Amino acid sequence: MDRRIVCGSVGSILKYLGILMLVPLGVAVWYGEETLPFLISLAATTSFGVVLERLGATEGVIKRREGFAIVALGWLAVAAFGALPFLFSSELGAGAGAGAGAGAGVGEELGVRAVDAFFESMSGFTTTGATVLRNLEQVDRSVLLWRSFTQWIGGMGVILLFIAILPTFGVAGSQLFDREFPGPMAERIRPRVQMTARMLWSIYLILTVAEILALLFAAKMPLYDALCTAFCTMPTGGFSPHPESVGGYLNPAAELIVVVFMFLAGMNFVLHYALLRNPRRVLENKEFQVYCLLLATAVLLIAADLALHEFEIQEAFRYGGFQAVSFMTTTGFVTADFEAWGGLSKTVLFALMFVGGCGGSTGGSIKVVRVFVLLKIVKQRIRHILYPHAIFVLKTGDKPVSEEILQGISAFFICYIFIFALGSVAMAAVGLDLVSAASSVAATLGNVGPGFGLVSVDYAAVPVLGKLVLSFCMWAGRLELFTVLVLLTPAFWRG
């Protein structure tokens, strides 16, 4: 593996990440808030990126191993340096929850702040939406906008952004694109990777602007809130500048708009492009059909359960529908106290955490296409038992699925469940109850955000070690597990 290429590429990413910090810096200047945290963060990130870029190499062939390393380490570096504005902000201590304790030393307190800042940043870039911040009304608007902006940057993919804008990544972006693309198959709109990246980011930007305008003019939401909400809807992130999330606005029009754009964000973005050229292809897409069917079933089940427990029909569909779409697309916005709902509703929401959006969407978790193929594998196995001499070809729609993809999907599912089980045990070991432990891992591994029990509102009370475990889950979940797991294999570094 050419470590100089990896070093130079990660340096380039950090250099431009520092430049992006000009956005929250401008907001801080506009509102007359603290600018020093962003100035220090911008200088540190850009300087380190430039040094790393100079020490490494920005030209050369990015092969398979380099691709894995650049994507995994690039995301880790972005989360680490993206945490600096939170770390230097004076609101982190007031806005964050569990500190080191009254008797803790300065070093231990700084360590807790650093972990909290890293957790918040990792949650942002991976579009998870799990937060350690409390009392959001005390947090500067510039800090909250940076928090939302990190989700927007990470939604379509940090590496994909730089493939689109940097010539160096565009030339050899195939290995990077394949490592970061969310789903079992890296679909392309154009033969060239850089053109595909630009088209995907263009669609993403257009939908974001459309939601901002809809929230501004149809829902009458203030510009700042509309920006932050749209920045967290299209990446299916779930951070909100309002302490009570979207429900705190008491705005049914805003809720409806957010539901529509969460649904669109949970679709494969290649299908958005198809809408312009062949709308019929979208309706014929098997994954999209299953996506709609699962969502409709979940909404009906939750609404029926809520209607049986003192909710009026209209309210049952309003709150149940919003929460179902929010959980399945792994956005994590909230409009009601779902923790107080009945067992059926909470079970459905928990199950949706494992489904996620479509492949090629900004949603996380296992993905609809994998769930659909796994069900087809079970069905095929049953048929094979009944007809042992028959030959069956597994298809999604009219397309046969190759044996390599089938093995990849099966391996992904096994790894996903194994990491979920191992993570749940680890969280129970640090002191969380069974429900909180399992749901915290499911919510972070699937990049959903809110869980149940102790983590239904925020993750402030989770111990420091638990936050590190969950940060790993967010990182691995966003990069489809194997991109991270490969780096943990000794053979990868020996090659």
Protein Blocks (a to p, Z undefined) as FASTA:
>chain_A
ZZklmmmmmmmmmmmmmmmmmmmmmmmmmnopafklmmmmmmmmmmmmmmmmmmmcfbdc
ddfklmmmmmmmmmmmmmmmmmmmmmmpmklmmmpmcdebjkbcfklmmmmmmmmmmmmm
mmmmnonopafbehkllpcfklmmmmmmmmmmmmnopklmmmmmmmklmmmmmmmmmmmm
gcjbdcdfbfblklmmmmmmmmmmmmmmmmmmmmmmmnopafklmmmmmmmmmnonopaf
bfnljmlnopaklmmmmmmmmmmmmpcfklmmmmmmmmmlmmmpmklmmmmmmmmmmmmm
mmmmmmmnopafklmmmmmmmmmmmmmnonopafbdfklmcfklmmmmmmmmmnopaehi
abecjojklmmmmmmmmmmmmmmmmmmmbccdddehjaccdfklmmmmmmmmmmmmmmmm
mmmmmmmmnopafklmmmmmmmmmnonopaehjllmbmmlpcfklmmmmmmmmmmmmnoo
mmmmmmmpmklmmZZ
